Amino acid sequence: MSATTDRRIFSDTLAGYVTYHSPTQHRFGLRTSDGREFTVHLARNVVSRIVRNLGDPYHDTTSRTRDMLGTGRFLFAYGIFYEWEGGARFEAKEITFPEESRGHYVFEHPNWWVQQAAAIADFYLRGQFPDGKFDWRNYRTHLTLDGAHLPEHAGANVRQETDTISRLVYGLSTAYLLTGEDRFLDAAESGTEYLRQYMRVDDKQDGIVYWYHGMDITPTGRRKVYASEFGDDFDAIPMYEQIYALAGPTQTYRVTGDPRILEDIDRTVALFQRYFRDEERGGFFSHIDPINLSPCDDALGRNRSRKNWNSVGDHAPAYLINAYLATGREDFAELLEETADTIVARFPDEPDSPFVQERFHEDWSPDRTWGWQQDRAVVGHNLKIAWNLTRIRALHDKQEYAETARRIGEIMPPVGSDQQRGGWYDVVERRADADSGIHRMVWHDRKAWWQQEQAILAYLILAGTADDPESLRLAREAASFYNAFFLDHQDGGVYFNVLADGIPYLVGTERLKGSHAMAGYHSLELCYLAAAYTGLLISHEPLTLYFRPRPDDLPERELRVAPDLLPPGSVELTRVWVDGREHHHFDAKQLTVKLPESDGPVRVRVELEPVQMRLRMRSEFDGGTAHVRCGGAVDAGELDKFRRVLGEVMAAGPRRVEFHLSEVSEMCRPAVNELLVQRTKAGLDVDFVVVGAVLPEVREALMATDAFLLEGEED
């Protein structure tokens, strides 16, 4: 064999933690997530950047690359592998840092996910309603890479799918929850009305509601499509379509309290209970036939008498948790418990496979021959189970929920994630290859946006509820990969799939930003819950949410504002505004607001905080005066938060800064020094004033700098 045939040259990505840096040898060590060590050589023309959010400018750090290679820092290195007989070399051409500084990940800033949510929601509004009018007759299932409708051929039918509309409505309502921007809720409410008018069947005689698969807009009018026309579900009514038809309206109901939507939820659940439920063996069937509404009709073919992940596991995240959060109703809580009990009892499959079993016959025996799935695992479904069992445990504290979620969290990384490049895979064989021990890829090694979402949320909530540093590491790695490679800074929105190395995959339907599978649901769900879990469970930051209900529509005019199913007593409601005015009629522990009488919509803004929040900081502006209110300990552990908030205040250019420090129990010397640095930068024209009573030792430390005024001593 010649020397040239022993050579290989290929590009790839490495993700890991810096173990050492040798400036003189122009190289550094990188340890991957699974502990392997690589030597990374720095090309002379290497460039670097910090991960940026949608809407942010490019953040170039090329000139500081070598200074940023501190031990323990996480990064992505994209470069070229050179391999030859007896040797190998990896030369980095691009380095991407998810941390602004070591240990400070960009996506843990309190505003990161809020900003991303607004950008994604606006992308879909521009694409679907370029004229700014939320007329859902013009909605199209497919959007191009840059967010435009696909060209329509004259005389062709246009299919509108119920589930994709509902998922977009969910995303828009969720964007309103985070931002309070009326355009998002206006579009969501009009979309909900469109679903109710055109896609809903209100069967008053049977006391149920069911939803059409979709509607064709034809040159001569509209044609409702009753049964599913997808290949896997053809001529059947699949459970998951009925479930996801509720996703958007339910999230809209959570914001508005519209009682008509609640009636739709109740009567769709009645459909589930009457026609999909297996009263004898438990759980829900995956399909019913459209004529007899039976799960056991021969016409269903391979879907006859079957149960699957979607028919049991999709209730909780799609609509049921949100319906419970909005109402507090016991029947919703019981259904959540029932689905969680079924998952724990039926789905885990160790020791036969680390992956859960997803398809079953009527008697719960595994179905390992069905269609495309065969004996294969969807990685994201395993992560989704860990995430949702942890949520439901906040309502029903069962040890088996915690143990199952923890176990999935432990066993998934080596079998479902890419521990060299970062990110999570799609569909793999449930059983490992006998020769290699690898769970082989079914179709490809690409990584889908929604699978990354499940990983981020699963490990965030596991980290936050169990104070688990390993889960936090995995959550940060997953969020780093997603934010580094899935955000489309050129056209907007997020990519459907990326290649294993993080490069966008833009072929076929995976080139689209809107399709049967993609409609702003997972990306905006991620923004909302990542903001909630990160702030309230991990970094201990307040979370602001927005609602727009009609008070008289709510039972006893009580608005429920819990952000998610979180550990009891972990979060409290601290401030409320109604139509811009501070409102004091609320229950801080129960997370409820008593609204004034009104038959019209009111704007409600709430602020939630972790109960264990060690440092509370708020900033308010009154003209040119900034008020900085601090409570708790400003010690070494909270110094970064103190510096960040103070920096944001000073960036606004106040002429006077008043520090309200009466509730400060401790202030470390570096915090005093930070105040002094900011005072120096502000110049002599800006006054720093200490207002109210202050602990003697804090007062002494501040006054010793001769840089502050006490209230009343300005003259």
N, C-alpha and C positions, 0 to 999 in steps of 0.2 A: 504494500500500500504506500503510495507516495505521500510526501509531507503535506502536500496541499489537501489531500482527501481527509487528513486528520484535523483540518481546521474548521472551525465554525464561527460565524459572526452573526449575531442577532441582537436586536434591541429588546429591552425589558425594563420593568420597574421593580425596585426594591423598597420595602417599607420597614422601618424599624427604628431602633434607638441607638444613638451615637455611643460607642463604648470608649473611643479615644480619638484624638485628632493630632496628626503629625504635620504641622505647617511646613517643615523643611522637606518632607517627603511627599507633600501634596496628596495626602490620603487620610482616610479615617475609617474606623471600624463601625460596622452596623450590625446590631443584633435584631433578628426578625422576631415576630410575635411568638414563634415556637422555639426560640432560643438558638437558632443557627447564626453563626458569625460569618460576615462577609467583609472583605476589604474593598473599599470604594476609593478609586483613584479620581482625583479632580482634574478634569480636562482644563487646559489653559483658557478655553473660551466658555467655561461653565457659567450658566446663568441661574439665578435663584429668585424666588418670590415667596410672599406670604399668601396663604389662602384668602381669597376675598369673597365677599357676599355679592349677591345680585344687586346691581345698582352702584357698587363701589368701584373706584378706579383701580387700575392695575397697581399692585404694591411690589415694586421691584426692590430686591435686596442684593443684587449681584455684587455690588461693591463691598458688602458686609458679609458675604457668604462664609468666609473662613472664620470670622469672628463669631458667627452664630452656631458653629459646630461644637457646642458645649456638651459635655458628657451627660447622657440621659435624655437628650432632646430627641423628640420623635419627628421623622421626616419621610418624604418620598423622594427617591433618587431614580430618575429615568436616564438610561444611558445605554451603552453598547457592551455586550459580552464578547470577548475574544477568547476562543478556546483553541488549543493546539496540543499536540502530544506532549504530555508532561507538564502542562501549565495552563493557566487561565487568568484573565484580568477583566474586571468590570470598571469601565470608565464613565463617570457621571457627566452628562451634558446639561441636565436640568435638575434642580432641587426645589422641592415645594415644602414649605414649613407650615404646618397647621397651628403652630404656636407663635404668638407675637414675641414672647420671651419664654424661657424654659418653664414649663408647667402651666402656662396661661394660654389655653386654647381659644382661638378667635370665636368659636361658636358657643362659648360659655359666657360671652358678654350678654347682659340682659336683653339687649335690643336685637340680637342677631337674628333669631327665628322670626321675630315680629316683622322686621324689615324684609326678610325672605318671603314671608307669607304675602305681604302686600305686593311684592314684585311678581310673584307667581299668579296671584289672583288677577292682577291687572293684565298680565299676559293673556289669560283666557278671556277676559272681558274685551280686550282689543281684538282678539282673534274671532270671537263669536259675534260681537256686536260693534263693528268698527265705526258705526254711526253714533254710538253712545246710547242707542235706544234698545232697551232690554226686551226685544220682541223674539220670543223663543220659537216662533214659526221659522225664523231664519237660522236657528241653531243647526249645526252640522256635526255629525259624529266625528268626522275626520278633520284634523288640522295639520297643516304642513309643518316642517321644521321651524319656519319663521312665524308660525301662528296664523296662517291664512287658510280660508276654506279651499278644499281641493276643487279644481275646475269641474263644473257640471256640464254634461253633454245635453244638448237640446233634446227634450222629450224623455230623458231618463228619470227613473224613480229615485228619490232620495230617502234613505232609511234613517229615521231617528230612533235610537234605542233608549228605552226607559231607564235602564241602569246607568248608562253613561250620563244622561241628563241628571239623574239623581245624584250621582257622584260629584258632578260639577257643582250642583246646588249645595251639597255638603261642604265642598271646599270654599265656596263663597261665603256661606254662613260662618264657617270657621275663621275665615279671614276677618270678618266683622268682629267676632269675639275678641280677636287679638288687637285690632286696630281701631275699631269704632268708626270706620269710614262708611258712610251711608251707601255709597255706590255698590258695595259688596252685598249688603243686606237687601237693597232694592232689587238687585238682580236675582238674589236667592229667593226672595218672596215671589217675584214674578215667575221664576222657574217652578216653584212649588205649585203655584196656581195652574201653570201649564200642565204639569203632571196630573194634577187633580182633574182638570177639565178633559184632557185628551187620552191619558194613559190609564186611568182608574176605572174599574167597574165596581159600582156600588150596588151590591146584591142585597137589597133590603129584606127580601123574602127569606134568604138564608142567614142574614145577619153577618155577612162577611164582605170584605173588600179584597179584590185581587187586581193585579196590574198586567196590562198588555206587555208582550215582549217588546213592542215598538210600534211605529207608525211609518208608513210610506207616504211621502208627499209626491203625488203624481201630477202630470200635466192637467188632469181633469178633476183633481180633488185630493182627498186624504183616504187612506186605506189602513184600518187598524190591523195589526198583526197579533193574533191571539196567542198561539203556542210558539215556543221557541223555534227559530230556524237556524240555530247554530248546530254544527255537525254532531257535537257530543250530546246535544239535548233535543235533537230534531223531533218535532211533533209531540213534545212533552212540555209540562210546566215544571221547570226546575225550581227547587227550593231557593237556591242562591239568588235567582233573579227576583223573586218576591221579597227576599230579605233586603237586597240592595236597592230595591225601589223605595224602601223606607229610609235609607241612609240620609238623603238630602232633606226631605221633609222633617224628619225627626230632629236634625241639627237646627233647622229653621225654627221648629217649635221650641227648642231649648232657648233660643234668643227672643222669640216673640210671644210665646205662650198661646198661640192661636188654637182655640179649642177644637176647631174643625180638623186640624192635623192630628190631634190626640185621638179623635174619633177614628180617623183612618188607621192610626197605629193599632188601636184596640181591635178593630175589625179585621185587619190583616193578621194580627196574632190569632184571632179567632179562626181564620183560614188555616193557619199552621196547626192549631190544636185539633181542629175537626178533621182535616184531610191528610196532613203530613205526619201526624204523631203516630207512633207505634204504641198503642195502649198496653199491649201484652208484654213486649220485651224492652220497651223504653227507647228513647231517642226519637229522631225524625227521619222519615224517608227522604231520599234525595230528589225524587220526581213523582209526579202524579200525571195520569193521562188526562188530556183536555176534555174528554167526553164524559166519562164516569167519575172523574176526579179521584181515581183510585191509584194507590201506589203499587198494586199487584196486578194490574191489567196486562195481558199478554202483548198488547200493542206497544208497550214500553220497551220491548226487546231487552237489550243488555242493561237498561236502567230499571227493569222490573224488580221490585222488592229489594232495592239497594239503599244503603245509607253511606254517607261520606263526611269528610271533614267539613265541607261547606254547610251541610244541612244541620250540623250540630255546633260547630265552632264559630261560624260567621255571625250568629245572632249577637253576641256580646259586643264586638267592636263596631259592627255596622249600624245598629240602632238601639240595642237593648240597654247598654250602659248609659247612653245619652238620654233615653226615655226615663230611666230611673233617676238620673241626676236632675232632670227637669221636674219630676213629680214626687219622688220619694215613695212611690207606691210599692206595697208589699208583693203584689202579684208579679211585678217586674223583677223584684229581688228574688222571688222564688224560682222564676224561670232562669235567671242567671245561675242560681245554685244548681238547678237541675242539669243545665248544660255543662257546668264545670264538673259535677259529679260524674257525668257520662264520659267526659274526656279523660278524667283520671282513671276511671275503671276500665275503659275500653281501648284507649289509643296507645299508651306506651307498649313497647314490644321488646324490651330487653329480656333475655340476653340474645334473642334472635337477631335484633338490629338496634343500633343506637337511634334510629329514626322511628317516629310514631307510625302506626298503621293508619292509613287514611281512607280506605274503602272497605265496605263490609256488606255481607249478605244480611237478610232479614234477621237471622238468629245471632248476629254479631260475629260470625265466623269471617275471617279475612277474605276479601276478594282480591286476589293477586293476578287476575287475568284481564281486568277491565280495560278496554280501549288503550289509550296512550299511556295510562299510568302503570299498568302491569304491576310489577313489584318495585316501584320507584318512589322516591321521596322528593317532595317539594321543600327545600330547605327553609323557606320563609314560614311555612305552616308550623314547623316545629318551634321556631322562634316566637311565632304568634301565640302559641299555646303558653309558653313561659310568660310572655307579656300579660296576657289576659287572665291567666290564673292568679298572677300576682295582684292584678287590679281587683278581681272578684274577692280575693282573700280579705281585702279591706272591709268588705260587707259581710262575708261569712268566713270567720277566722278558723279555717280547717287546716290542720297540719299537713294533710295529704296534698293540698294545693301548693303549699310552700315547698314541700319536698319534691314534687313533680317539676315545678318551675325551676328549682335550684338544680335538679339533676339534668334537665335539658340544657340549662345554661352551662353546665360543666362539660357535657359530652359533645356539644355542637361544634366548638371552634376547630378541632382537628379533623372533623369529617365534613363540615359544611362551609368553612371559610378558606380563603386564600391566605395562608400565613406567611407567604413570601412577599406578595404585592399589596395585600390588604383587600378588603371587600368580601362579599359573600356570594356564593354560587347559587345556581337556579335549581335544576332538577338532577338528581344523582340516583344511582342504583342503591336500593336500601341495604343490599348485602355487599360486603367488600369482595373484591376480586381475590380469588384464591391464591394467585401467584404474588401479587404486589401488596395485598392488604388495603388497596385504595378503593374507595367508593367511586366508580367510574362515572364520568359525565354522560348523561343520556343523549344530549344533542350538541352541546358546545360548552365552553368554559367562560361564556359571557356573564355579566353581572347586571341584574335588573334593578331599577330604582326602587321598586317596592320591597324587594328582599332586603335591601340596605335599611329601609325604614324599619322593618320588623326587628332587625338586629339592634339598631340604635335604641329603639323604644324598649325592647326586652332587657337589654343590659343597663339602660339608664334606670329603669324602675327597680330592677334587682339590686343595683348599686345603692339607690336612694332608700329603699325600704329595709335593706339588710346591712347597710353600712359596709359594703363589700368592696374592697379596693380592686380585686381581680375583675369584677363586673364593671367597675368604673373604667379600668384600663381598656377593656374590650369595647365599651360604649364609646370611648374617646377615639379608639382606632377606627371604629365603624363610621362615626361622624366625620372623622378626618377624611376618610376615603370618599364619602358621599360629597362633602363640600369641596373637596379638591377636584373631583372629576365629573360630577353629574350636573353642576350648574352651567347653563349655557349663557355665557356672558355676551355673546354676539347677537343671538336672536331672542333670548329670553326663555324662561321656564327651565325645566330639567330634561335631561336626555332619558330616553326609555332604557337603553342598554349601553354599557361600555364593554370594550374588550377586557381581557384579563389584566392588561397593563394599565387600564384606565382611559385609553383613547376611545372617544365616542364611536359607537357602531351605528352607521347611518345607512342602512340597507333595508329595502322593503317596508313593511309596516312599522318596523322598529326605528325608522327614520322619522316617523310622525310624532307630533306632540299631542294629538288627539286621535283616539281610535277606540275600538270596542274595549280595550284593556286600559286606556289611559285618559283621564278626564279631570285631573286636578284633585283627585281624592287623596291618594296616599301622600303626595308631596305636601299638601296643606294639613293633613292630619299629623304628619311628622312635625311640621313647624309648630303647631299648637301644643302637642304633647311634649315635644322636646323642650319647649319654653317652660312648660309647667313643671316637668320633672327636674330639669336642670336648676331652675330658680328655686323651687319650693323644697326639693329634696336633697340637692347636692351643694349648690353654691350659696344657698340661703339668701336669695334675693326676692323682693316683692314681685307679684304678678298682677298686672292690671287687665281686667276683662270688661267687655261692653255688652249691654243688652238693650233691647228696644221693645218692651212688652206693652200691651194695653192692660193697666192694672186691674180693671174690672173683669178681665177675662181669667184672671188667676184666682184659684180658691183662696178666699180670705186675703186677697191682694198680696200674697206672699210669693216673692221671687226667690228661687233657689239658685245659688251662684257657685256651688262647689265646682272646681275646675275639672276634677276627675275622681275616680275612686282611689283615694289615697288613705294611708293609715289613719285610723280615727285619732283625732286630737293633734294631728301633725301640722295643721294649717288653721289660721284664724282670719276672720274678716276684720280689717282694721279701719277702712274708710269707705264711704259711699257718697256719690253725688247723683242727684236726680235733676235732670235738665240743667246741669251746670252748677247747681247749688248743693253745698254739703248737706247731707241727710243723715240723721242720727238714729233713725228707727230701724235697727238691724240687730240680729243675734250673732255676735262674733264667733261663738262656738259652733252653732248649727249652720252657719254660712247661709243665712236667709235674710232677706230685706223686706220690711213691711212698707208697701208703697202707698202713696196717697190715692184717694179716689180719682179716677179718670177713665173715661171711655175711649180716649185717644191714646196713641203711643207716647211713651215717655222715654227719654234717653237715660240709661242708668250706667254709671261707671263705678266699678268696685276695685278695691285694692286688697289683695290677699297676701299674707306673710307667713313664713314658717314660724311655728311657735318657738322653736329653738334658735331663733335668729339672734346672734350674739351682738351684731352691730346693725342698728337701724339708722339709715340716712335718707333724708328727703331734702330736695332742693326746690324752691319756689322763687318766682321772680315777681317783683312789684315795681314796674317801671325799670329803672336802672339799678334797683337794689335786689341782690340775691340773698335769700334766707336759706341757710344751711342748718338743718336740724339733725342732731346726732343723739343717739341713745345707746347705752351699752358700753362695751369695751372696745377701745381703739388700740388693740395690742398687735403683736407681730403677726398673728394669724389673720387679722382683719385689715392689715395695712394696705394691701393691694386694693381692696374695695374702697377704702378711705381715699387713696390717691386717685383712683379712677373717677369717683364722684366729684372730688374737688377739681380735677382736671376738666371735667365736662362743664362744671359751673364756670370756671375761669375762661373757658373757650367761648362762652357766650358774651364776654366783654362787659361785665357789670362795673358800675362806677362805685358801688359800695357793697360789701359782703358782710352780712350779719350772721354770726355763729351762735346758735342756740345750743348750749352745751350743758344745760342743767341736769340732763339725764345721763350724762357720760360718767361711767364708774371708773374708768381708767383710760389714760392716754400715754402711750409709750413715747420715748424720746424721738424715734424716727418719724412719728406722726407730727410731733411739734416741729421737727426739722422740715417736713414736707410743707407745713403751713408757712414756715419762714421762707422757703424757696419760692412758693407761689406768691407770697407777699412781695418779695424782691422783684419777681418778674412782672407783677402787675403795675409797678411804678408808684410814684408819690401821689398821683391823682386818684388812686383807689384806696378807700378806707377799709380796713379789716377791723370789725367791731365785735367784741364779745358781749352777748346780751344775756341778762338774767344771772341767777346764782350759779356758781361753778365750784366744784370741789377745790379745796384750798391748794392741793398739790398740783392740780391742773392749772388753776389760776396763776400760781407762782411760776410754773414752767413757761406759760405764755407771756406773762408780763416781763419775765427775765430777758426775753428777746428784744424788748423795747420796740416791737413791731406792731403791736395791737393797741386798740383803744377799748376802754370799758364803756358800756352804755352810760350816757350822761356825762362823759368826760371829753367829748369831742372838742369842746371849746377850750 
